[in-house]
Amino acid sequence: MPKKAPRRKRTAAVLSTGLAVACAAGLTACASGSAGAGGPGSYKGQKLTVELPPITAHAAAYKQYYADLAAAFRQKTGATLSFELNETTQQSEVQAIQQMAVTHQGPDLLLSAGGSNAMAYDSHAFQVLTPADWNEIGGKGQFYPNQLSMSGPSPSQDIAVPMYNVPDAMVYNTALFKAAGIKSPPTTWSQYVQDAEKINDPAKGVYGTAMDPADGEDPWKTLWFMVTEEGGSYISPSLKKATLDSAAVRNAVAFWFDWYTKFHIVNPDSLTWQAPQMEAAFAAGDVGEEVVQKASDVPLYKDGKVGGDFAFAPMPKIPYGMTSLPPGGSAPGTFLSADDLLIATYAPKPLALQFLKILLSQKYQLLQYKLTGQLPVTTAAGAVAAREDPAQNRVFVANLGSQEPTAFVSAWGTLEGALATVATQSASHIATSRSLSSADIANELTVANNAVQQQLGG
């Protein structure tokens, strides 16, 4: 699986085990008729396919996890479970969903990034889950608060079941903090900058923090925390108006790039950095603190020069220059960042539910965590993970208790791309003029806002 989150760009591959034989390549229907009445062996001869991202790290662990799932599925149902690991960028994911809607062919279950769920729902390519369906797989109450708020447009129209939790937090180098006399992680963005300035030592190749404006996914996430804390949003509560040109978003973009132009607390090369470069710099011990990091980054850190000299903390919760949240501002632990499974309209739902029931059981939630490092999506299993490794997991599990959803709109993919363009264009302005004016920011955000508004309608 990709290191930062399961929804990174992927390379084409198919994982097969002795218990899981993949279907024909491409978008070929893999369901084999209606499901039986339930019970061991009642689905004998049937097949179920699940399309997931490919394995890019800890391949042996993921292969073992999938094999264990397939074995449990075979034992429970008599059916064959296979995992297809196909390339999926944001655009190809859209194309796959559209093709499934038109051809009624493809994998039985598809992993979708939460931001794609609205588009998937609008495609009518996936089955709506009934109260009986939810009860069959353990009920809605097993999940974290707000966990299902991106599963459909309303609680009675859910199509998505969480598979992976990928909450965010900040990470900091405990050795650099200690050397700088910093006793605790920052709780405000003002403190964040102050701590970064204390650590910053370019002559030694050490920088207070890092940024990755060239990354295709991270810019909207980093900015989201700042915008939300200021009381702003990317899209209006009515879901009809794009608000990327608002003061809160302008302020967030300006503050982020001030790390480079005003505070000089990031590597001069970071204008072209993507997430892997930023994370590698932290792993090398060259960065004091970074935001929007995940528990799945831990192996990279431990294998790097930083070793065990790191810790996680909640994201800063007060806007820069302020001592408290402004009116309307909120400080969620993380945005709702779950990768969900969707059941295709042509798939045998009863058989798919049997797989989901196994997946969500505490045994396999904890096996997933122990083998892959991916945090459980159920609160009971998450509590176990937090107890077993509080230093690594306590902050992430706590953040899941106060996560907030993003807007449930089909335009969300466009929004992510538009903010990525704002980030790269802003970096380009700095590279050419050594500055970034408020007019530059406003112009870039106006273009981005218009693109999103066009897709929203009007």
C-alpha positions in Angstrom: 0.0 0.0 0.0 1.2 3.5 -0.5 3.0 4.9 2.5 0.9 8.0 3.1 -2.5 6.7 2.3 -4.0 3.9 0.3 -5.1 6.3 -2.4 -1.8 7.2 -4.0 -1.0 6.6 -7.7 -0.7 3.0 -8.3 1.0 0.6 -10.7 -1.0 -2.2 -12.5 -0.8 -5.6 -10.8 -2.9 -8.4 -9.6 -2.4 -10.2 -6.3 -3.3 -13.9 -6.3 -3.0 -16.5 -3.6 -3.8 -20.2 -3.6 -7.1 -19.2 -2.1 -7.8 -16.2 -4.3 -7.6 -16.3 -8.1 -7.9 -13.0 -9.9 -10.5 -12.5 -12.5 -9.7 -11.5 -16.1 -7.7 -8.3 -16.4 -9.4 -5.1 -17.0 -13.0 -4.2 -16.1 -14.5 -7.6 -16.6 -17.5 -8.6 -14.4 -16.4 -11.0 -11.6 -19.7 -11.7 -9.9 -21.1 -15.1 -10.5 -24.8 -15.0 -9.9 -27.0 -14.3 -6.9 -25.8 -15.2 -3.4 -27.0 -18.2 -1.4 -28.9 -18.2 1.8 -25.8 -17.8 4.0 -23.7 -20.1 6.2 -20.5 -22.0 5.5 -20.2 -23.3 2.0 -23.5 -21.8 0.8 -21.7 -19.6 -1.8 -19.5 -22.4 -3.1 -18.4 -21.7 -6.7 -19.0 -18.0 -6.5 -16.3 -15.3 -6.8 -15.9 -11.9 -5.3 -13.4 -9.3 -6.4 -12.2 -6.3 -4.5 -10.2 -3.6 -6.2 -7.5 -2.0 -4.0 -4.4 0.2 -4.5 -1.2 -1.7 -5.2 1.4 -2.6 -2.6 4.2 -0.1 -2.7 5.6 -0.7 0.9 5.6 -3.7 3.2 4.4 -5.9 0.4 4.9 -9.1 2.3 2.7 -7.9 5.1 -0.1 -6.8 2.9 0.1 -10.0 0.9 -0.3 -12.0 4.1 -3.2 -9.9 5.2 -5.1 -10.4 1.9 -4.3 -14.1 2.0 -5.7 -14.4 5.6 -8.8 -12.5 4.5 -9.3 -14.8 1.5 -8.8 -17.9 3.7 -11.4 -16.7 6.2 -13.8 -15.8 3.4 -13.4 -19.2 1.8 -13.9 -21.0 5.1 -17.1 -18.9 5.9 -18.7 -18.9 2.5 -17.1 -21.5 0.3 -16.5 -18.7 -2.3 -13.3 -17.3 -3.8 -12.1 -13.8 -2.9 -9.5 -12.0 -5.0 -7.9 -8.7 -4.9 -7.2 -6.6 -8.0 -4.4 -4.0 -7.5 -4.9 -1.7 -10.4 -3.5 1.8 -11.2 -5.8 4.5 -9.9 -5.1 8.1 -10.1 -7.8 10.6 -9.3 -8.7 10.8 -13.0 -8.6 7.1 -13.7 -10.7 6.5 -10.7 -13.4 8.8 -12.2 -13.1 7.0 -15.5 -13.4 3.6 -13.8 -16.6 4.6 -12.0 -18.1 6.0 -15.1 -17.3 2.9 -17.0 -18.8 0.7 -14.3 -22.0 2.8 -14.5 -22.2 2.4 -18.3 -21.1 -1.2 -18.8 -22.2 -2.8 -15.5 -18.9 -4.6 -15.4 -15.8 -4.4 -13.3 -14.8 -5.4 -9.7 -17.5 -6.2 -7.2 -16.1 -3.9 -4.6 -14.1 -0.8 -5.3 -12.0 1.2 -2.9 -12.8 4.9 -3.1 -11.2 7.8 -1.5 -13.8 9.6 0.7 -13.7 12.7 -1.5 -14.8 10.5 -4.5 -17.9 9.1 -2.8 -20.2 11.9 -3.9 -19.2 11.4 -7.6 -19.6 7.6 -7.1 -23.1 8.1 -5.6 -24.2 10.4 -8.5 -23.0 7.7 -11.0 -25.7 5.2 -9.7 -23.0 2.5 -10.2 -23.1 1.4 -6.5 -25.7 -0.2 -4.2 -27.3 1.8 -1.4 -26.9 0.0 1.9 -30.1 -0.7 3.9 -30.5 -0.8 7.7 -30.5 -4.6 7.4 -27.2 -4.4 5.5 -25.6 -2.4 8.2 -26.8 -4.7 10.8 -25.4 -7.7 8.9 -21.9 -6.2 9.0 -22.0 -5.1 12.7 -24.1 -1.9 12.7 -23.2 1.8 12.3 -22.4 2.2 15.9 -19.1 0.4 15.6 -17.5 3.3 13.8 -16.0 6.6 15.0 -18.1 9.7 15.2 -18.7 11.3 11.8 -17.0 8.3 10.2 -20.0 7.6 7.9 -20.8 11.2 7.1 -19.1 10.9 3.7 -20.7 7.5 3.0 -23.7 9.1 1.2 -25.8 12.2 0.9 -27.9 11.2 3.9 -27.8 8.3 6.5 -30.5 6.5 4.5 -28.5 6.7 1.2 -25.1 5.4 2.2 -23.0 3.5 -0.3 -19.6 3.4 1.4 -18.2 1.2 4.1 -14.9 2.3 5.7 -11.9 0.1 5.1 -8.9 2.2 6.1 -8.6 5.1 8.5 -5.8 7.6 7.6 -6.1 10.5 10.1 -3.6 13.3 10.2 -1.4 14.8 12.9 1.8 16.7 13.2 5.1 15.0 13.8 8.2 16.6 15.5 11.8 15.6 16.0 12.2 15.2 19.7 16.0 15.5 19.7 15.9 18.8 17.8 13.2 20.1 20.1 15.2 19.2 23.2 18.4 20.8 21.7 16.4 24.0 21.1 15.0 24.0 24.6 11.4 23.3 23.5 9.6 21.3 26.1 6.3 20.5 24.3 4.9 20.6 20.8 3.1 23.7 19.6 -0.6 24.1 20.1 -1.0 27.3 18.0 0.4 28.3 14.6 2.3 31.2 16.2 4.0 28.7 18.4 4.6 26.4 15.4 6.5 29.2 13.7 8.4 30.2 16.8 9.5 26.6 17.4 10.6 26.2 13.8 12.6 29.4 14.0 14.4 28.1 17.2 15.3 24.9 15.4 16.2 26.4 12.0 19.9 26.2 11.2 20.4 26.3 7.4 24.2 26.2 7.8 23.9 22.7 9.2 21.2 21.7 6.7 18.5 21.7 9.4 15.2 23.5 8.9 12.4 24.3 11.3 9.6 22.8 9.1 8.9 21.6 5.6 6.4 22.1 2.8 5.4 20.3 -0.4 3.5 22.7 -2.7 4.3 20.5 -5.7 2.4 17.5 -4.3 -0.9 16.7 -6.0 -2.8 15.9 -2.8 -1.3 17.6 0.3 -1.9 21.3 -0.4 -5.7 21.2 0.1 -5.1 19.2 3.4 -2.6 21.5 4.9 -4.7 24.6 4.0 -7.9 22.9 5.2 -6.8 23.0 8.8 -5.9 26.7 8.7 -9.1 27.6 6.8 -11.4 25.6 9.2 -9.8 27.1 12.2 -10.4 30.6 10.9 -14.1 29.8 10.3 -13.9 29.4 6.6 -14.6 26.6 4.2 -13.9 25.5 0.6 -17.6 25.1 -0.3 -20.7 26.8 1.3 -22.9 24.8 3.7 -25.5 24.7 0.9 -23.0 22.9 -1.3 -23.9 25.2 -4.1 -21.2 27.9 -3.9 -17.4 27.5 -4.1 -15.6 29.7 -1.6 -12.0 29.2 -2.5 -11.7 33.0 -3.1 -12.7 33.8 0.5 -10.5 35.7 3.0 -10.0 32.6 5.1 -8.5 30.7 2.1 -6.4 33.7 1.0 -5.0 34.0 4.5 -4.2 30.3 4.6 -2.3 30.3 1.3 -0.4 33.5 2.4 0.6 32.0 5.7 1.7 28.7 4.3 4.1 30.4 1.8 5.2 32.8 4.5 7.2 29.8 5.8 9.4 30.3 2.7 9.3 34.0 2.0 9.0 35.6 5.4 10.1 33.2 8.1 12.7 31.3 6.0 12.1 28.1 8.0 11.9 25.6 5.1 14.5 24.3 2.7 15.0 26.6 -0.3 14.5 23.6 -2.6 11.1 22.8 -1.1 9.1 24.9 -3.7 9.4 21.8 -5.9 8.9 19.2 -3.2 6.2 16.6 -3.2 5.2 14.6 -0.1 7.9 11.8 -0.4 10.7 14.4 -0.5 9.2 16.3 2.5 8.9 13.0 4.5 12.3 11.9 3.5 13.8 15.1 4.9 12.2 14.5 8.2 13.3 10.9 8.2 16.9 12.1 7.6 16.7 14.2 10.7 16.8 17.5 8.8 13.4 18.9 9.8 12.0 19.9 13.2 8.3 19.5 12.6 5.9 18.7 9.8 2.1 18.8 9.5 -0.5 16.4 7.9 1.5 13.2 8.6 0.2 9.7 9.1 0.8 6.7 11.3 1.8 4.8 8.1 4.9 7.1 7.9 6.4 5.5 11.0 8.4 2.8 9.2 10.1 5.4 7.0 11.1 7.5 10.1 12.4 4.5 12.0 14.5 3.4 9.1 15.9 6.9 8.7 18.5 8.9 10.6 15.8 10.3 12.9 15.3 6.7 14.2 13.1 6.8 17.3 13.6 10.5 18.0 10.1 11.6 16.9 6.6 11.9 18.3 3.2 12.8 17.1 1.0 15.6 18.4 -2.4 17.2 17.4 -2.3 19.8 14.7 -1.9 23.4 15.9 -5.5 24.7 16.6 -5.3 28.5 16.7 -4.7 30.7 13.7 -1.4 32.5 13.4 -1.3 35.8 15.3 -4.4 34.8 17.4 -4.7 33.5 21.0 -8.1 31.8 20.5 -10.3 30.6 17.8 -12.2 33.4 16.0 -16.1 33.4 15.8 -17.1 30.4 13.7 -13.7 28.8 13.8 -13.3 25.1 14.8 -10.4 22.9 15.5 -11.1 19.3 14.4 -8.5 16.6 15.1 -8.5 15.7 11.5 -10.5 15.9 8.3 -12.5 12.7 7.7 -9.9 10.7 5.8 -11.1 7.2 5.2 -10.9 5.0 2.2 -14.2 3.2 1.7 -15.4 0.1 -0.1 -18.4 0.5 -2.5 -20.5 -2.4 -3.8 -21.2 -2.3 -7.5 -24.8 -2.6 -8.6 -24.1 -5.8 -10.5 -22.3 -7.4 -7.5 -23.9 -10.1 -5.3 -24.6 -8.0 -2.2 -25.1 -10.8 0.3 -21.7 -12.2 -0.6 -20.1 -8.8 -0.4 -21.6 -8.3 3.0 -20.1 -11.5 4.2 -16.7 -10.2 3.2 -17.3 -6.8 4.9 -18.5 -8.6 8.0 -15.1 -10.5 8.2 -13.2 -7.3 7.4 -14.8 -5.3 10.2 -14.6 -8.0 12.9 -12.2 -7.1 15.7 -10.0 -10.1 14.8 -9.3 -8.8 11.3 -9.3 -5.1 12.2 -6.5 -5.9 14.6 -4.7 -8.2 12.1 -4.8 -5.4 9.6 -3.2 -3.1 12.1 -0.6 -5.6 13.2 0.4 -6.6 9.7 0.1 -3.3 7.8 0.1 -0.6 10.3 -3.2 0.8 9.0 -5.4 1.9 12.0 -8.7 0.1 12.6 -11.9 1.8 11.5 -13.9 0.4 14.4 -13.7 2.1 17.8 -13.2 -1.1 19.8 -10.2 -2.2 17.7 -8.9 1.3 17.6 -8.9 1.4 21.4 -6.8 -1.8 21.5 -4.3 -0.3 19.0 -4.0 2.9 21.1 -3.4 0.8 24.3 -0.8 -1.4 22.6 1.3 1.5 21.3 0.1 4.8 22.9 3.2 6.7 21.8 2.4 6.1 18.1 -1.3 5.7 18.0 -2.8 7.7 20.9 -2.9 11.0 19.0 -4.3 9.5 15.8 -7.0 7.6 17.6 -8.0 10.7 19.6 -8.1 12.8 16.4 -10.6 10.3 14.9 -13.0 11.2 17.7 -13.2 14.8 16.5 -12.8 14.4 12.8 -14.9 16.6 10.4 -16.2 15.7 7.0 -15.4 17.6 3.9 -18.1 18.7 1.4 -20.1 15.8 -0.1 -20.0 17.0 -3.7 -18.9 15.5 -7.0 -16.7 18.6 -7.6 -14.4 17.6 -4.8 -11.8 16.1 -7.1 -11.8 19.3 -9.1 -11.3 21.2 -5.9 -8.3 19.2 -4.9 -6.7 19.7 -8.3 -7.5 23.4 -8.3 -5.8 23.9 -5.0 -2.9 21.9 -6.1 -2.6 24.2 -9.1 -2.8 27.2 -6.7 0.1 25.8 -4.7 2.3 25.1 -7.7 1.5 28.5 -9.3 2.3 30.3 -6.0 5.6 28.4 -5.8 6.3 29.5 -9.4 5.7 33.2 -8.5 8.1 32.9 -5.6 10.7 31.1 -7.8 10.6 33.9 -10.4 10.1 37.0 -8.3 11.2 35.9 -4.8 7.9 37.0 -3.5 4.2 36.2 -3.5 1.8 39.1 -3.4 -1.8 39.2 -2.1 -2.8 40.0 -5.7 -1.1 36.8 -7.0 -2.9 34.7 -4.4 -6.3 36.3 -5.1 -5.9 35.8 -8.8 -4.9 32.1 -8.5 -7.8 31.5 -6.1 -10.3 33.2 -8.4 -9.3 30.9 -11.2 -9.6 27.9 -8.9 -12.9 29.0 -7.5 -14.4 29.5 -11.0 -13.4 25.9 -12.0 -15.1 24.4 -8.9 -18.1 26.7 -9.2 -18.6 25.6 -12.9 -18.8 22.0 -11.8 -21.1 22.8 -8.9 -23.4 24.6 -11.4 -23.7 28.3 -12.0 
